[in-house]
Amino acid sequence: MSKKEKNADIEQDQIDATQTETVEIEEQKEASVEEQTVEEKLQEEVKQEKEKFLRLFAEFENYKKRTSKERLDLFKTANEEVMVALLPIIDDFERALTHIEEDKEAEELRKGVVLIYQKMLSTLEQKGLTAIKVEKGDVFNADDHEAVTQIPAPTEDLKGKIIDVIEKGYKLGEKVIRFPKVVIGQ
C-alpha cells in the first residue's frame, strides 16, 4: 500500500469514526428527548390524576354535606303528617272555646277544655309547631296567605287587605304546613 492509500484509509476511518460519534450523539439526544417527553407525559398524567382526585374529593364532600342537611331536615319535619292531622283538632278546640265562653253555666267545663287545649298546644310547640300571626287589616300577600274569598271592603283603607281570618296557618320549624285562610277586601 502506498502512503496515499494509507492516508486515505486513515482519513476514511476518521470520517467513519466522526460519523459514528455524530450518529451516537444524535441518538443520545433523541433518547434524551424521548425520555423528556416520556417524563413530561408522566407528569401530565400525574397532574390529570390529581385533578380527577380533587374533583372526586370535592364531590364527595358536597355529597356528605347535602345528605347530612337532608337528614337534619327529615328529622325536623318527620312528624309533619302527625302535625297536619292534629290541626283540625286544634281548630275544633278553638271553636269549642268560643262557644263555651258564651255559656256562663258551663264555667267548669270551659276551664277543663282550656286546660286540655293549652296542654296540647304547648306539647305541639315543643315539637316545633308555631302559629302564623295574621291579623285583620294586614296587607294580603299571596305567598303567605290563602285567599278564600273577596268581599267588598267596608272602608276604603281595607282594599287589598285582610278583613277576616277563617283558619289559622301553622309552621313546622321553618316550613309552612298550612297557610292561613283569609277573606280579603276588594
Backbone torsions as a table, in degrees:
resi	resn	phi	psi	omega
1	MET	NA	141.9	-179.9
2	SER	-88.7	168.6	-179.1
3	LYS	-62.8	-37.3	-178.8
4	LYS	-64.2	-41.7	-180.0
5	GLU	-66.3	-40.2	178.4
6	LYS	-63.5	-45.3	179.1
7	ASN	-62.5	-40.6	179.5
8	ALA	-65.1	-40.0	177.5
9	ASP	-64.1	-43.6	179.9
10	ILE	-63.9	-43.7	178.9
11	GLU	-62.8	-41.3	179.3
12	GLN	-63.9	-40.6	177.2
13	ASP	-62.7	-42.0	179.2
14	GLN	-65.0	-41.8	178.9
15	ILE	-63.9	-44.5	178.9
16	ASP	-62.1	-41.9	179.5
17	ALA	-64.4	-42.5	179.1
18	THR	-63.8	-44.2	179.5
19	GLN	-64.3	-39.9	178.9
20	THR	-63.5	-45.1	178.3
21	GLU	-61.6	-42.2	179.8
22	THR	-62.5	-45.1	178.7
23	VAL	-62.1	-43.0	179.5
24	GLU	-63.7	-42.3	179.2
25	ILE	-63.2	-43.6	178.6
26	GLU	-63.8	-40.0	177.7
27	GLU	-64.2	-39.8	177.3
28	GLN	-64.1	-41.7	178.1
29	LYS	-62.3	-45.4	179.0
30	GLU	-62.3	-40.5	179.0
31	ALA	-64.6	-42.6	179.8
32	SER	-68.7	-36.2	176.0
33	VAL	-63.9	-43.8	177.6
34	GLU	-63.1	-40.3	178.0
35	GLU	-63.5	-41.8	179.0
36	GLN	-64.8	-43.2	179.8
37	THR	-67.2	-37.1	176.1
38	VAL	-64.6	-43.8	178.9
39	GLU	-64.4	-43.4	177.9
40	GLU	-63.7	-40.3	177.9
41	LYS	-61.7	-43.9	179.5
42	LEU	-64.3	-41.0	178.0
43	GLN	-63.5	-40.4	178.3
44	GLU	-63.8	-42.4	178.2
45	GLU	-63.4	-42.0	178.2
46	VAL	-62.7	-41.3	179.4
47	LYS	-62.4	-44.1	178.8
48	GLN	-64.4	-40.5	178.9
49	GLU	-65.1	-38.4	176.9
50	LYS	-62.8	-43.4	178.8
51	GLU	-62.2	-42.8	177.3
52	LYS	-60.7	-43.7	-179.6
53	PHE	-62.5	-45.1	-179.8
54	LEU	-63.4	-40.7	177.9
55	ARG	-64.5	-44.2	179.3
56	LEU	-63.3	-40.5	178.8
57	PHE	-65.2	-42.6	178.5
58	ALA	-63.9	-41.8	177.2
59	GLU	-61.5	-41.4	179.8
60	PHE	-65.8	-40.9	177.4
61	GLU	-62.4	-43.3	177.4
62	ASN	-62.7	-39.0	177.6
63	TYR	-61.8	-45.2	179.9
64	LYS	-61.8	-44.4	179.6
65	LYS	-62.8	-44.6	-177.9
66	ARG	-64.1	-44.7	-179.0
67	THR	-68.0	-36.5	178.1
68	SER	-67.9	-37.3	177.2
69	LYS	-65.8	-43.6	178.2
70	GLU	-62.1	-37.9	179.0
71	ARG	-65.1	-43.6	178.0
72	LEU	-62.7	-42.6	178.0
73	ASP	-63.0	-37.8	179.0
74	LEU	-64.6	-43.2	178.4
75	PHE	-64.6	-36.9	-179.5
76	LYS	-67.2	-36.9	-175.6
77	THR	-111.4	18.4	-178.0
78	ALA	-63.7	-33.3	-177.9
79	ASN	-96.5	23.2	-178.9
80	GLU	-61.3	-43.5	-178.9
81	GLU	-61.1	-41.1	179.4
82	VAL	-65.2	-42.7	-179.9
83	MET	-62.8	-44.2	179.8
84	VAL	-63.0	-36.9	178.8
85	ALA	-69.2	-28.8	-179.1
86	LEU	-84.3	-16.5	-178.0
87	LEU	-59.2	-42.6	176.0
88	PRO	-61.9	-30.6	178.4
89	ILE	-68.3	-40.2	176.2
90	ILE	-62.0	-42.8	177.8
91	ASP	-60.0	-41.3	179.0
92	ASP	-64.3	-40.4	175.9
93	PHE	-59.1	-44.8	-178.8
94	GLU	-64.3	-40.2	177.0
95	ARG	-64.9	-41.4	179.7
96	ALA	-63.3	-41.3	179.9
97	LEU	-64.0	-37.9	179.0
98	THR	-67.3	-35.4	179.8
99	HIS	-78.6	-33.6	-179.7
100	ILE	-70.0	-33.2	179.9
101	GLU	-61.3	-29.1	179.9
102	GLU	-73.7	-27.2	-178.3
103	ASP	-92.5	111.1	-177.4
104	LYS	-75.1	-23.7	-177.8
105	GLU	-75.8	-20.8	-174.9
106	ALA	-100.1	40.0	-177.1
107	GLU	-62.9	-43.3	179.6
108	GLU	-66.6	-38.8	176.9
109	LEU	-62.9	-42.3	179.4
110	ARG	-62.5	-42.0	178.8
111	LYS	-61.5	-41.0	179.0
112	GLY	-66.7	-43.0	179.9
113	VAL	-65.9	-41.2	178.2
114	VAL	-61.8	-42.5	179.9
115	LEU	-61.8	-46.6	179.3
116	ILE	-64.3	-43.5	-179.6
117	TYR	-60.9	-46.9	-179.4
118	GLN	-65.5	-39.0	178.4
119	LYS	-64.9	-42.5	179.1
120	MET	-64.5	-44.0	179.4
121	LEU	-63.1	-42.6	-179.0
122	SER	-66.1	-36.0	177.4
123	THR	-65.9	-43.8	179.1
124	LEU	-67.6	-35.1	177.6
125	GLU	-66.9	-34.4	176.3
126	GLN	-64.4	-29.1	179.3
127	LYS	-86.7	1.5	173.9
128	GLY	107.9	4.1	179.9
129	LEU	-83.8	130.3	176.2
130	THR	-134.4	144.8	177.6
131	ALA	-81.2	143.3	176.3
132	ILE	-86.3	124.9	-177.6
133	LYS	-77.9	117.3	176.0
134	VAL	-136.3	130.1	-179.9
135	GLU	-125.0	159.7	176.6
136	LYS	-64.0	135.9	-179.7
137	GLY	97.1	-10.2	176.1
138	ASP	-68.6	153.9	177.6
139	VAL	-73.2	134.6	179.5
140	PHE	-74.2	133.3	176.0
141	ASN	-131.2	119.8	-176.1
142	ALA	-64.4	-22.3	178.8
143	ASP	-77.4	-24.6	-175.0
144	ASP	-110.8	-14.7	-175.2
145	HIS	-132.0	156.5	174.4
146	GLU	-113.9	115.1	-178.6
147	ALA	-80.6	122.4	179.1
148	VAL	-86.1	-43.4	-179.7
149	THR	-156.8	166.5	174.7
150	GLN	-120.8	137.7	176.3
151	ILE	-128.2	160.1	176.8
152	PRO	-61.4	133.9	-177.8
153	ALA	-68.9	132.3	179.4
154	PRO	-63.9	-33.5	176.8
155	THR	-130.5	162.9	-176.6
156	GLU	-65.2	-32.9	-176.7
157	ASP	-76.6	-9.0	179.1
158	LEU	-95.5	5.5	177.8
159	LYS	-67.9	128.5	-179.3
160	GLY	77.0	8.3	179.9
161	LYS	-115.0	168.1	-178.2
162	ILE	-78.3	126.5	179.4
163	ILE	-97.8	-37.6	-178.7
164	ASP	-149.2	148.3	176.9
165	VAL	-105.6	114.5	-178.8
166	ILE	-79.7	-45.5	-176.2
167	GLU	-143.6	133.7	179.6
168	LYS	-66.1	152.8	173.7
169	GLY	-103.2	156.5	-178.0
170	TYR	-137.5	149.6	175.0
171	LYS	-117.8	146.8	171.0
172	LEU	-116.2	103.5	-171.8
173	GLY	70.7	-118.2	177.3
174	GLU	-103.2	-4.7	-176.3
175	LYS	-94.6	130.6	176.9
176	VAL	-78.3	121.7	179.2
177	ILE	-101.7	-17.7	172.4
178	ARG	-152.8	123.7	178.2
179	PHE	-77.9	146.2	176.9
180	PRO	-67.1	134.3	178.8
181	LYS	-95.1	124.7	-172.5
182	VAL	-132.2	161.3	172.3
183	VAL	-108.2	131.4	-178.3
184	ILE	-115.4	155.5	179.8
185	GLY	-85.2	145.0	-177.2
186	GLN	-112.5	NA	NA
